[in-house]
Amino acid sequence: LDYPDSRDIEILKRQLLRLNSLSDILLKLSSLDANKDLMKEEQIRLDELVDYALDCLNLKKSMKVEKRTDLKENSINGDFYWLAEALINIMKNADNRPTCNKITISSYKNPLYTSLIIEDNGGGIEKENIKKIFKRFYKTPDSNGFGIGLAMAKTIAEKNNGEISVSNIDVGARFEIKFYNVT
């Protein structure tokens, strides 16, 4: 009887984790599609939301996260766990960029909306991909994901009276989620 060597077991473990993560994503996605009144309305402090999302993530060791103080000052209304999911997906995206080693999270508030801004230094997004990045199942050629995370983040933002946009800054990408004050 041939026993699998530890290399084979490692490969199987990785594939199992990937499969597990895919089924988890697809369940969340179908839940988002099916339920009109899925989102809770609660007051959320942005610093707590960011801390929770970071606790759920397993960012690479070299990653530095800078949280600006304005996060402590701002709150939004929405669903805490779903919004954390959106944030996790955006940060995972940055973490997957090979050259990215810094994520900066800040907030900005005006009478119309409160925004949550996630910036990275991962080199930015190709011009032709910017328009497609939130489309379901769209993946950049160098991506090892499923092409679902950012589409899900967009749906979650919209279901929480918000909108998400992306642009390039000099060193990387800048995602902004605007939560509108008026319903």
C-alpha positions in Angstrom: 0.0 0.0 0.0 1.4 3.4 -1.0 0.9 6.1 1.5 0.6 9.6 0.1 3.6 11.8 0.9 3.3 15.0 2.9 3.5 17.0 -0.3 0.4 15.4 -1.7 -1.4 15.9 1.6 -0.5 19.7 1.5 -1.8 20.0 -2.0 -5.1 18.3 -1.0 -5.4 20.5 2.0 -5.0 23.6 -0.2 -7.5 22.4 -2.7 -10.0 21.6 0.1 -9.6 25.1 1.6 -10.1 26.6 -1.9 -13.3 24.4 -2.4 -14.5 25.3 1.0 -14.0 29.0 0.3 -15.8 28.8 -3.0 -18.8 27.1 -1.6 -18.9 29.7 1.2 -18.8 32.5 -1.4 -21.5 30.9 -3.5 -23.8 30.5 -0.6 -23.3 34.1 0.4 -23.9 35.2 -3.2 -27.1 33.3 -3.5 -28.3 34.6 -0.2 -27.6 38.2 -1.4 -29.5 37.5 -4.7 -32.5 35.8 -3.1 -33.2 38.1 -0.1 -34.5 41.6 -0.6 -34.6 42.4 3.1 -31.4 40.7 4.1 -29.6 43.7 5.6 -30.0 44.8 9.2 -30.1 48.5 10.0 -27.8 49.2 12.9 -25.4 52.0 13.8 -21.8 51.0 13.0 -18.7 52.7 14.1 -16.2 52.5 11.2 -13.2 51.8 13.5 -15.0 48.7 14.9 -16.0 47.5 11.4 -12.4 47.8 10.2 -11.0 46.0 13.3 -13.5 43.2 12.9 -12.7 42.8 9.2 -8.9 42.8 9.9 -9.4 40.1 12.6 -11.1 37.9 10.1 -8.4 38.3 7.5 -5.1 36.4 7.4 -3.0 39.1 5.7 0.5 38.3 4.6 3.2 38.9 7.3 4.8 41.8 5.3 1.5 43.7 5.1 1.3 47.0 7.1 -2.2 48.4 7.7 -2.5 52.1 8.6 -5.8 53.0 10.1 -6.4 56.8 10.1 -7.9 58.4 13.2 -11.0 59.7 11.3 -12.4 56.1 11.4 -13.0 56.6 15.1 -15.1 59.7 14.5 -17.5 58.3 11.9 -20.4 56.0 12.0 -22.8 54.7 9.3 -26.0 52.8 9.3 -26.0 49.3 7.8 -25.4 45.6 8.4 -22.2 45.1 10.3 -21.4 41.5 9.2 -22.3 42.0 5.5 -20.3 45.2 5.4 -17.3 43.5 7.0 -17.6 40.9 4.3 -17.4 43.6 1.6 -14.3 45.1 3.4 -12.6 41.7 3.7 -13.1 41.1 0.0 -11.5 44.5 -0.9 -8.5 44.0 1.4 -8.0 40.4 0.2 -7.7 41.8 -3.3 -4.9 44.1 -2.2 -3.2 41.3 -0.2 -3.2 39.1 -3.3 -1.1 41.7 -5.3 2.5 40.5 -5.1 4.0 44.0 -4.7 1.4 45.2 -2.2 2.7 45.6 1.4 0.6 48.5 2.7 -3.1 49.2 3.1 -4.4 52.6 4.3 -7.9 52.8 5.6 -9.5 56.2 6.2 -12.9 57.9 6.3 -14.4 61.1 5.1 -17.7 62.7 6.0 -19.8 65.5 4.4 -23.5 66.3 4.7 -24.4 63.9 1.9 -22.4 60.8 2.7 -19.8 59.1 4.8 -17.1 57.3 2.9 -14.8 54.5 3.8 -11.6 54.6 1.7 -9.2 51.6 1.3 -5.9 52.4 -0.5 -3.1 50.0 -1.4 0.3 50.2 -2.9 -0.1 47.2 -5.2 0.5 49.0 -8.4 -3.0 49.8 -9.4 -5.5 48.4 -11.9 -5.0 48.3 -15.7 -7.1 50.9 -17.4 -9.1 48.3 -19.4 -9.9 46.3 -16.2 -11.2 49.3 -14.1 -14.6 49.2 -15.8 -15.0 45.4 -15.4 -13.6 44.9 -11.9 -17.0 44.8 -10.2 -18.5 42.4 -12.7 -19.4 39.0 -11.4 -16.8 36.3 -12.4 -14.5 38.8 -14.0 -10.9 38.0 -13.1 -7.7 39.7 -14.2 -5.4 37.2 -15.9 -3.0 37.2 -13.0 -5.7 36.7 -10.4 -6.0 33.4 -8.4 -9.4 34.2 -7.1 -12.9 33.3 -8.4 -13.9 36.8 -9.7 -16.7 37.1 -7.1 -15.3 39.1 -4.2 -15.5 42.6 -5.6 -18.8 41.9 -7.3 -20.1 40.8 -3.9 -18.6 44.0 -2.3 -20.5 46.1 -4.8 -23.8 44.3 -4.2 -23.4 44.6 -0.4 -22.5 48.4 -0.6 -25.6 49.0 -2.8 -27.9 47.1 -0.4 -26.6 49.3 2.4 -27.6 52.5 0.7 -24.1 53.0 -0.7 -22.0 52.8 -3.8 -18.5 51.6 -4.4 -16.0 53.0 -6.9 -12.3 52.4 -7.7 -9.6 54.6 -9.1 -5.8 54.5 -9.4 -3.5 56.5 -7.2 0.2 56.9 -7.8 1.2 53.7 -6.1 -1.9 51.5 -6.2 -5.7 51.3 -6.1 -8.2 53.3 -4.1 -11.6 51.9 -3.3 -14.2 54.2 -1.9 -17.5 53.1 -0.5 -19.9 56.0 0.0 -22.8 55.6 2.4 -25.5 58.1 1.8 -27.1 59.8 4.7 -30.5 60.1 3.1 -32.6 57.1 2.3 
